[in-house]
């Protein structure tokens, strides 16, 4: 029986398939540019890291005359613009020659130059013991430290050498090669004996100065 109701069937829209972006799609070119930039940056980073070489450097301040040990050195990675400049230093990936002694001071962090070292046997180093009265040398002075040494006469009349009474040190920036602790000091008077490293010429001038000064006494002043 027809009640006057008409059945209406709704139309179903056709499904759309996603189409691959064409070569003219700007999003494709932006993506390719990002990938290319990432590859380029990565290559530059990796390439620049390969340009550095390990080089020996001073771990702390080192004084002239000091014999180098492994504890005195640290490794630094350095990039040299001129490959020939590397030959002036010691590479850390190569064996360091044994028994090297510094011929000049090397600052903390400074690359170790070949020109600043020589085999200990070939170095004109004199090991000079000096006895210093109590209170005339800092207790903290130890092996490897740089010190200045002043000569003091017993009186003004004892100044026969000009460098004694004009305030200048008799020895400047010499290296302490041996330094027993105060409780191990030699001498019944409590004096402390240090062994200082200096050249033959420095030793000659130092002993001449002592001989030119009446009742000479020493004061050791630490650096740093």
C-alpha positions in Angstrom: 0.0 0.0 0.0 1.4 3.4 -1.0 1.1 5.9 1.9 2.6 8.7 -0.2 6.1 8.4 1.2 8.8 8.6 -1.3 12.1 6.9 -0.6 15.1 9.1 -1.4 18.5 7.5 -1.7 21.4 9.9 -0.9 24.1 10.0 -3.5 27.6 8.7 -2.2 30.5 11.0 -3.3 33.3 9.4 -5.3 36.5 8.8 -3.3 39.6 10.8 -4.3 43.0 9.2 -4.5 46.0 11.1 -3.1 48.2 12.1 -6.0 52.0 12.2 -5.7 53.4 15.7 -5.7 54.6 16.8 -9.1 58.0 18.2 -9.9 56.5 21.7 -9.9 55.3 21.3 -6.3 57.4 23.8 -4.2 57.2 21.5 -1.2 59.3 18.9 -3.0 62.0 21.4 -3.8 62.1 22.8 -0.2 62.5 19.2 1.1 65.4 18.5 -1.3 67.1 21.7 -0.3 66.9 20.8 3.4 68.4 17.4 2.8 71.2 18.8 0.6 72.0 21.4 3.2 72.2 18.8 6.0 74.5 16.6 3.9 76.7 19.6 3.2 76.9 20.8 6.8 77.7 17.3 8.0 80.4 16.9 5.5 82.0 20.2 6.5 81.9 19.3 10.2 83.5 15.9 9.6 86.0 17.4 7.3 87.1 20.1 9.7 87.5 17.7 12.6 90.0 15.7 10.5 92.2 18.8 10.0 93.3 18.8 13.7 96.4 17.0 14.9 97.3 16.1 18.5 100.3 18.1 19.7 102.2 18.0 23.1 101.7 21.1 25.2 102.9 22.1 28.7 100.4 21.0 31.4 101.7 23.8 33.7 104.5 26.4 33.7 107.8 24.7 33.0 111.2 26.2 33.8 114.4 26.3 31.9 116.6 23.3 32.8 113.7 21.1 33.8 113.8 17.5 32.5 110.4 16.6 31.0 108.2 13.8 32.2 104.8 12.5 31.1 103.2 14.5 34.0 104.5 17.7 32.6 102.7 17.4 29.3 99.1 17.4 28.0 97.6 16.7 24.6 96.0 19.5 22.6 94.4 19.1 19.2 95.4 21.9 16.9 94.6 22.9 13.3 97.6 24.3 11.4 96.9 26.5 8.4 100.4 25.9 7.2 101.3 22.2 7.3 105.0 23.1 7.5 104.3 24.8 10.9 103.6 21.5 12.5 107.2 20.4 12.1 108.2 23.0 14.8 106.3 21.0 17.5 106.1 17.5 18.8 103.1 15.4 17.7 101.4 13.6 20.5 100.6 10.6 18.3 104.4 10.0 17.9 106.8 8.8 20.5 108.4 11.7 22.4 112.2 11.4 22.6 113.4 10.4 26.0 115.5 12.5 28.4 114.6 15.9 27.1 115.5 19.1 29.1 114.1 22.5 28.5 116.5 25.2 27.3 114.0 28.0 28.0 110.8 28.5 30.0 107.5 27.2 28.5 104.2 28.7 29.7 101.2 26.7 30.8 99.2 25.5 27.8 101.9 26.5 25.4 102.7 24.0 22.6 106.0 22.3 23.2 108.4 23.7 20.6 111.3 21.6 19.4 113.5 24.6 19.7 112.9 24.8 23.4 114.3 21.3 24.3 117.5 19.4 23.9 118.8 16.0 25.1 119.8 16.4 28.7 123.3 15.1 27.9 123.8 17.9 25.4 122.4 20.7 27.6 124.8 23.1 29.3 123.2 22.7 32.6 124.9 23.0 36.0 123.3 21.6 39.1 124.2 24.1 41.9 123.4 23.4 45.5 122.6 26.5 47.6 122.1 26.6 51.4 119.4 29.0 52.5 118.9 30.1 56.1 115.5 29.5 57.8 112.8 31.9 56.8 114.7 32.9 53.6 113.0 30.5 51.3 109.2 29.8 51.0 108.2 26.4 52.3 106.0 25.8 49.2 109.0 26.0 46.8 109.4 22.6 45.1 110.9 20.9 42.1 110.2 22.6 38.8 109.4 26.0 40.4 111.1 29.1 39.0 112.8 31.2 41.6 114.9 34.4 41.9 118.0 34.3 44.2 119.2 37.5 46.0 122.6 37.8 47.7 122.6 39.7 51.0 125.8 41.0 52.7 126.1 41.1 56.4 126.4 44.9 56.2 126.3 47.7 53.7 130.1 47.7 53.8 130.0 44.2 52.4 128.6 45.4 49.1 131.6 45.2 46.9 129.6 43.9 43.9 127.2 46.4 42.5 124.4 43.9 41.8 124.2 42.9 45.5 123.2 46.3 46.8 121.2 47.6 43.9 118.2 45.3 44.5 118.7 43.1 41.5 118.6 39.3 41.9 121.9 37.4 41.5 119.9 34.6 39.7 116.7 35.3 37.8 114.2 32.6 36.8 116.3 29.6 37.6 114.6 26.2 38.0 114.6 24.2 41.3 115.9 20.7 40.4 115.7 19.3 44.0 114.1 20.7 47.1 113.9 18.6 50.3 111.1 19.5 52.7 111.9 21.8 55.6 111.8 18.9 58.1 114.4 17.1 55.9 116.6 20.2 55.6 120.3 19.7 55.8 122.4 21.6 58.4 122.2 21.8 62.2 121.0 25.4 61.9 117.9 24.3 60.1 119.0 25.7 56.8 117.4 24.3 53.6 119.5 23.1 50.7 118.1 23.5 47.2 119.6 22.3 43.9 119.2 25.0 41.2 119.6 24.5 37.5 121.6 27.1 35.6 123.9 27.5 32.7 127.7 27.3 33.1 127.9 31.1 32.5 125.2 31.8 35.2 127.0 29.5 37.7 130.3 31.3 37.0 128.7 34.8 37.6 126.9 33.5 40.7 130.0 32.2 42.4 132.0 35.3 41.5 129.3 37.4 43.1 129.4 35.3 46.3 133.2 35.6 46.4 132.8 39.4 46.0 130.4 39.8 48.9 131.5 39.7 52.6 129.4 37.3 54.7 127.1 36.6 51.8 123.6 35.1 52.6 120.9 34.1 50.2 117.2 34.8 49.9 115.1 32.7 47.5 111.9 34.3 46.1 109.4 32.0 44.4 107.5 33.1 41.3 103.8 32.7 40.8 
